[in-house]
């Protein structure tokens, strides 16, 4: 683990000065076009990071893993793809809201997703629709307006936060433009630039919680664009699970004794992405095995329509957040068939023990407990 300058300061002042001079004048030192205002006092520090070998290796591993995630994700059948996207989106929104101090539940976010996808007519009273919509737009956008996205997130933050303290993006109209100029024009690998921007967007004013809420979305937006959608919507969830490390990096890098060095923050940021990808790969490969098992079991169903219904229900069980049943309306959309088709195809499946009712009115179906057990066997 890379040692911050603050750690050197705590051991020996002489060693600290020597180490600072070695780092700031190193060939691998990258001086940034930003100044850090120390958490204690008004001191402004020249920001820099050291592009050391271990950090570069981590960067390359992230790029490589993203390619594997893309391949595994693109191989998913459409219903599995949809269910897994919703699962990860729920986790991400829960994570970023929890870090912002906003109480929420998986049911709140799921209701917003259902509303957005047209499965729920009644508006979500909890008010999470806007943030889910913002992440949907990030996932769908080929070309996106960053300043517009940031404005949306600021409005959402104020809606939840109620303090209405002005964030840096509101106090300084040119703030986002300067950040974008750095992202687009500065000669450095893009993941380093995203990490640096994440720090400055979060650290730039007294309302760190609010700025951090916006910066996490900003980072996700760019990771979706630069890496892959799953990595992009796993960032906040991972940061929340590793909250102590995430928050410690701000404390260390915002300390005047750390002298403006952001290497420790970049390493933390890369580690969060790496951990998120590691968990995604394990999860995707585990679910892939279950999907293969489901496909083998389907060979036992002679009726083609019955196989189609069971395959959809199986994918939903494997890849969805709640692993529960599917209502009739969603089944008809996923199958591209009528309600009559679903009811008719389900009759034999219900009698032969492949599927069962979650409820009859409105109709909701699920794989039987026995079938779910077969899929969950190692």
C-alpha positions as CSV (number, residue, x, y, z in Angstrom):
1,X,0.0,0.0,0.0
2,X,1.3,3.4,-1.0
3,X,2.3,5.5,2.0
4,X,0.9,9.1,2.1
5,X,3.1,12.0,3.0
6,X,1.1,12.4,6.1
7,X,2.3,9.1,7.3
8,X,5.9,10.2,6.8
9,X,5.2,13.5,8.6
10,X,4.0,11.5,11.6
11,X,7.2,9.6,11.8
12,X,9.9,12.2,11.2
13,X,9.9,15.8,10.0
14,X,13.2,15.4,8.3
15,X,12.1,12.2,6.5
16,X,8.9,14.0,5.5
17,X,10.7,16.9,3.8
18,X,13.1,14.6,2.1
19,X,10.2,12.4,0.8
20,X,8.1,15.3,-0.3
21,X,11.0,16.7,-2.4
22,X,11.7,13.3,-3.8
23,X,8.1,12.9,-4.9
24,X,7.4,16.4,-6.2
25,X,10.6,16.4,-8.3
26,X,10.3,12.8,-9.4
27,X,10.1,12.1,-13.2
28,X,6.8,10.2,-12.5
29,X,5.3,13.2,-10.6
30,X,2.2,14.6,-12.4
31,X,1.5,18.2,-11.4
32,X,-2.2,19.2,-11.7
33,X,-3.8,22.4,-12.7
34,X,-5.6,22.6,-9.4
35,X,-4.9,23.9,-5.9
36,X,-6.1,22.1,-2.8
37,X,-7.4,24.1,0.1
38,X,-6.3,22.4,3.2
39,X,-9.0,21.3,5.6
40,X,-7.4,23.2,8.4
41,X,-6.8,26.9,7.5
42,X,-6.7,28.8,4.3
43,X,-3.5,27.3,2.9
44,X,-3.6,26.5,-0.8
45,X,-1.4,23.6,-1.9
46,X,-0.2,22.6,-5.4
47,X,-1.9,19.3,-6.3
48,X,0.1,16.4,-7.7
49,X,0.2,12.7,-7.8
50,X,3.0,10.2,-8.4
51,X,2.4,7.8,-11.2
52,X,4.2,4.8,-9.6
53,X,4.4,1.3,-11.1
54,X,1.9,-0.4,-8.8
55,X,-0.7,2.2,-9.6
56,X,-0.1,1.9,-13.3
57,X,-0.5,-1.9,-13.0
58,X,-3.8,-1.5,-11.2
59,X,-4.9,0.9,-14.0
60,X,-4.1,-1.7,-16.7
61,X,-5.8,-4.5,-14.8
62,X,-9.0,-2.4,-14.5
63,X,-8.9,-1.8,-18.3
64,X,-8.4,-5.5,-18.9
65,X,-11.1,-6.6,-16.5
66,X,-13.6,-4.2,-18.1
67,X,-13.2,-6.0,-21.4
68,X,-14.0,-9.4,-19.7
69,X,-17.0,-7.8,-18.0
70,X,-18.3,-6.4,-21.4
71,X,-18.0,-9.8,-23.0
72,X,-19.8,-11.7,-20.2
73,X,-22.5,-9.0,-20.0
74,X,-23.1,-8.9,-23.8
75,X,-23.5,-12.7,-23.8
76,X,-26.5,-12.5,-21.5
77,X,-30.0,-13.1,-23.0
78,X,-32.1,-9.9,-23.1
79,X,-34.3,-10.7,-20.0
80,X,-31.2,-11.6,-17.9
81,X,-29.4,-8.5,-19.1
82,X,-32.4,-6.4,-18.1
83,X,-32.8,-8.0,-14.7
84,X,-29.1,-7.8,-13.9
85,X,-28.9,-4.1,-14.9
86,X,-31.8,-3.3,-12.6
87,X,-30.2,-5.3,-9.8
88,X,-26.9,-3.4,-10.1
89,X,-28.7,-0.1,-10.5
90,X,-30.7,-0.7,-7.3
91,X,-27.4,-1.4,-5.4
92,X,-25.7,1.7,-6.9
93,X,-28.5,4.1,-6.0
94,X,-28.8,2.7,-2.5
95,X,-25.1,3.1,-2.1
96,X,-24.9,6.7,-3.2
97,X,-28.0,7.7,-1.2
98,X,-26.6,6.0,1.9
99,X,-23.3,7.9,1.6
100,X,-25.3,11.1,1.2
101,X,-27.2,10.4,4.4
102,X,-30.5,9.8,2.6
103,X,-32.6,6.8,3.9
104,X,-33.9,4.5,1.2
105,X,-34.8,0.8,0.6
106,X,-34.5,-1.6,-2.3
107,X,-38.3,-1.4,-2.7
108,X,-38.2,2.4,-3.1
109,X,-35.7,2.1,-6.0
110,X,-37.4,-0.9,-7.6
111,X,-40.7,1.0,-7.6
112,X,-39.0,3.9,-9.4
113,X,-37.5,1.5,-12.0
114,X,-40.9,-0.1,-12.5
115,X,-42.4,3.3,-13.0
116,X,-39.7,4.3,-15.4
117,X,-40.2,1.1,-17.4
118,X,-43.9,1.5,-17.5
119,X,-44.8,-1.4,-15.2
120,X,-46.1,0.9,-12.5
121,X,-48.6,3.7,-13.2
122,X,-48.8,5.1,-9.7
123,X,-45.9,7.5,-8.9
124,X,-43.4,6.5,-6.3
125,X,-44.3,8.6,-3.3
126,X,-40.7,8.3,-1.9
127,X,-39.5,10.6,-4.7
128,X,-36.6,8.5,-5.9
129,X,-37.8,8.5,-9.5
130,X,-35.5,11.4,-10.6
131,X,-32.3,9.8,-9.5
132,X,-33.1,6.5,-11.1
133,X,-34.0,8.4,-14.2
134,X,-30.6,10.2,-14.1
135,X,-28.8,6.9,-13.9
136,X,-30.9,5.5,-16.7
137,X,-29.9,8.4,-18.9
138,X,-26.3,7.9,-18.0
139,X,-26.6,4.2,-19.1
140,X,-28.4,5.0,-22.3
141,X,-26.5,8.1,-23.5
142,X,-24.1,7.8,-26.3
143,X,-23.4,11.6,-26.2
144,X,-24.2,13.4,-23.0
145,X,-24.2,16.9,-21.7
146,X,-22.2,16.9,-18.5
147,X,-23.2,20.3,-17.3
148,X,-26.9,19.4,-17.7
149,X,-26.4,16.1,-15.9
150,X,-24.7,17.9,-13.0
151,X,-27.6,20.4,-12.8
152,X,-30.0,17.5,-12.6
153,X,-28.1,15.9,-9.7
154,X,-27.8,19.2,-7.8
155,X,-31.6,19.5,-8.0
156,X,-32.1,16.0,-6.8
157,X,-29.6,16.5,-3.9
158,X,-31.5,19.5,-2.7
159,X,-34.8,17.7,-3.0
160,X,-33.5,15.0,-0.6
161,X,-31.3,17.1,1.6
162,X,-33.5,20.0,2.6
163,X,-30.5,22.1,3.7
164,X,-30.3,23.9,0.4
165,X,-26.7,24.9,0.9
166,X,-25.1,26.0,-2.3
167,X,-22.8,23.4,-3.9
168,X,-19.6,24.5,-5.6
169,X,-21.2,24.0,-9.0
170,X,-23.9,26.6,-8.1
171,X,-21.5,29.1,-6.6
172,X,-19.2,29.1,-9.5
173,X,-20.9,28.9,-12.9
174,X,-17.7,28.1,-14.8
175,X,-16.7,25.3,-12.3
176,X,-18.0,22.4,-14.3
177,X,-16.6,23.8,-17.6
178,X,-13.1,24.0,-16.1
179,X,-13.3,20.5,-14.9
180,X,-14.4,19.3,-18.3
181,X,-11.5,21.2,-19.9
182,X,-9.1,19.2,-17.7
183,X,-10.9,16.0,-18.5
184,X,-10.8,16.6,-22.2
185,X,-7.5,18.3,-22.7
186,X,-5.0,17.4,-20.0
187,X,-2.4,14.8,-21.2
188,X,-3.0,11.9,-18.7
189,X,-4.8,8.5,-18.8
190,X,-8.5,9.1,-18.4
191,X,-9.0,7.0,-15.2
192,X,-6.4,9.2,-13.4
193,X,-8.3,12.2,-14.5
194,X,-11.7,10.8,-13.3
195,X,-10.1,10.1,-9.9
196,X,-8.7,13.6,-9.7
197,X,-12.0,15.2,-10.7
198,X,-13.8,13.0,-8.2
199,X,-11.6,14.4,-5.4
200,X,-11.9,18.0,-6.4
201,X,-15.7,17.9,-7.0
202,X,-16.1,16.4,-3.5
203,X,-13.5,18.4,-1.7
204,X,-14.2,21.8,-3.1
205,X,-16.5,23.3,-0.4
206,X,-17.8,22.9,3.1
207,X,-20.8,20.9,1.9
208,X,-18.7,17.8,1.1
209,X,-21.6,15.5,1.4
210,X,-23.5,17.3,-1.4
211,X,-20.5,17.7,-3.6
212,X,-19.7,14.1,-3.1
213,X,-23.2,13.0,-4.2
214,X,-22.7,14.9,-7.5
215,X,-19.1,13.7,-7.9
216,X,-20.1,10.0,-7.6
217,X,-22.6,10.4,-10.4
218,X,-20.1,12.3,-12.5
219,X,-17.6,9.5,-12.0
220,X,-20.1,6.8,-12.8
221,X,-21.1,8.7,-15.9
222,X,-17.5,8.7,-17.2
223,X,-16.8,5.1,-16.1
224,X,-19.8,3.9,-18.1
225,X,-18.5,5.8,-21.1
226,X,-14.8,4.9,-20.7
227,X,-15.0,1.3,-19.3
228,X,-18.4,-0.4,-19.2
229,X,-21.8,0.1,-17.8
230,X,-21.6,-2.5,-15.0
231,X,-18.4,-1.0,-13.6
232,X,-19.9,2.4,-13.9
233,X,-22.9,1.6,-11.8
234,X,-21.0,-0.4,-9.2
235,X,-18.9,2.5,-8.0
236,X,-21.0,4.0,-5.2
237,X,-22.2,0.6,-4.0
238,X,-18.5,-0.4,-3.5
239,X,-17.6,2.9,-1.9
240,X,-20.4,2.5,0.6
241,X,-19.3,-1.1,1.4
242,X,-15.8,0.3,1.9
243,X,-16.9,3.6,3.5
244,X,-14.0,3.8,6.0
245,X,-11.3,3.6,3.3
246,X,-13.2,6.0,1.1
247,X,-13.6,8.7,3.8
248,X,-10.1,8.2,5.1
249,X,-8.7,9.1,1.7
250,X,-10.3,12.5,1.9
251,X,-9.0,13.1,5.4
252,X,-5.5,12.3,4.4
253,X,-5.4,14.1,1.1
254,X,-7.1,17.2,2.5
255,X,-4.6,17.5,5.3
256,X,-2.1,20.3,4.8
257,X,0.7,18.0,6.0
258,X,0.0,15.8,3.0
259,X,1.2,18.7,0.9
260,X,-1.3,18.4,-2.0
261,X,-0.4,14.9,-3.0
262,X,-3.3,12.9,-4.4
263,X,-1.6,9.6,-5.1
264,X,-3.3,8.0,-2.0
265,X,-6.7,9.1,-3.3
266,X,-6.0,7.8,-6.8
267,X,-5.0,4.5,-5.4
268,X,-8.1,4.3,-3.3
269,X,-10.3,5.2,-6.3
270,X,-8.6,2.6,-8.5
271,X,-9.0,0.0,-5.7
272,X,-12.7,0.7,-5.4
273,X,-13.1,0.1,-9.2
274,X,-10.9,-3.0,-8.9
275,X,-13.0,-4.4,-6.0
276,X,-16.2,-3.6,-7.9
277,X,-15.0,-5.5,-10.9
278,X,-13.8,-8.4,-8.9
279,X,-17.2,-8.8,-7.3
280,X,-18.9,-8.4,-10.7
281,X,-16.8,-11.1,-12.3
282,X,-17.4,-13.6,-9.5
283,X,-21.1,-12.8,-9.6
284,X,-21.4,-13.0,-13.4
285,X,-19.6,-16.3,-13.6
286,X,-21.6,-17.8,-10.8
287,X,-24.8,-16.7,-12.5
288,X,-23.6,-17.9,-15.8
289,X,-23.3,-21.5,-14.4
290,X,-26.8,-21.3,-13.1
291,X,-28.0,-20.1,-16.5
292,X,-26.3,-23.1,-18.2
293,X,-28.0,-25.4,-15.7
294,X,-31.4,-23.8,-16.5
295,X,-30.8,-24.3,-20.2
296,X,-30.1,-28.0,-19.6
297,X,-33.3,-28.4,-17.5
298,X,-35.4,-26.8,-20.2
299,X,-34.7,-29.7,-22.5
300,X,-37.1,-31.7,-20.3
301,X,-40.0,-29.5,-21.3
302,X,-41.5,-30.6,-24.6
303,X,-43.8,-27.7,-25.2
304,X,-41.9,-24.8,-26.9
305,X,-44.2,-22.1,-25.3
306,X,-43.7,-23.7,-21.9
307,X,-39.9,-23.6,-22.4
308,X,-40.1,-19.9,-23.3
309,X,-42.1,-19.0,-20.2
310,X,-39.9,-21.1,-17.9
311,X,-36.7,-19.6,-19.4
312,X,-37.9,-16.0,-18.7
313,X,-38.8,-16.9,-15.1
314,X,-35.5,-18.7,-14.6
315,X,-33.5,-15.8,-15.9
316,X,-35.4,-13.4,-13.6
317,X,-34.8,-15.7,-10.6
318,X,-31.1,-15.9,-11.3
319,X,-30.3,-12.3,-12.2
320,X,-32.9,-10.1,-10.4
321,X,-32.2,-8.3,-7.1
322,X,-35.2,-9.9,-5.3
323,X,-35.2,-13.2,-7.2
324,X,-38.9,-13.3,-6.9
325,X,-41.8,-13.8,-9.3
326,X,-42.8,-11.9,-12.4
327,X,-46.2,-10.3,-12.9
328,X,-48.2,-11.1,-16.0
329,X,-47.7,-7.6,-17.5
330,X,-43.9,-7.9,-17.4
331,X,-43.9,-11.5,-18.7
332,X,-45.9,-10.4,-21.8
333,X,-43.5,-7.6,-22.5
334,X,-40.4,-9.8,-22.1
335,X,-41.9,-12.6,-24.2
336,X,-43.5,-10.2,-26.8
337,X,-46.7,-12.2,-26.4
338,X,-50.2,-11.7,-25.2
339,X,-51.6,-12.4,-21.8
340,X,-53.6,-15.2,-23.2
341,X,-50.4,-16.8,-24.5
342,X,-48.8,-16.6,-21.1
343,X,-51.8,-18.0,-19.3
344,X,-52.1,-20.9,-21.8
345,X,-48.4,-21.8,-21.8
346,X,-48.4,-21.7,-18.0
347,X,-51.2,-24.2,-17.5
348,X,-49.1,-27.4,-18.0
349,X,-46.1,-25.9,-16.2
350,X,-48.2,-25.3,-13.1
351,X,-49.5,-28.9,-13.2
352,X,-46.1,-30.5,-13.8
353,X,-44.2,-28.6,-11.1
354,X,-42.1,-26.3,-13.1
355,X,-43.7,-23.0,-11.9
356,X,-46.1,-21.9,-9.2
357,X,-48.2,-18.9,-8.3
358,X,-46.9,-16.0,-6.2
359,X,-50.4,-14.7,-6.4
360,X,-53.3,-15.2,-8.7
361,X,-54.8,-11.7,-8.9
362,X,-53.0,-10.0,-10.4
363,X,-51.2,-13.0,-11.8
364,X,-47.6,-13.4,-10.8
365,X,-45.5,-16.5,-11.5
366,X,-42.2,-18.0,-10.2
367,X,-40.2,-21.1,-10.6
368,X,-41.2,-23.7,-8.0
369,X,-39.1,-24.1,-4.8
370,X,-37.7,-27.4,-6.2
371,X,-36.6,-25.8,-9.4
372,X,-35.0,-22.9,-7.6
373,X,-33.2,-25.4,-5.4
374,X,-31.8,-27.2,-8.5
375,X,-30.4,-23.9,-9.9
376,X,-28.8,-23.0,-6.5
377,X,-27.0,-26.3,-6.1
378,X,-23.3,-26.1,-6.4
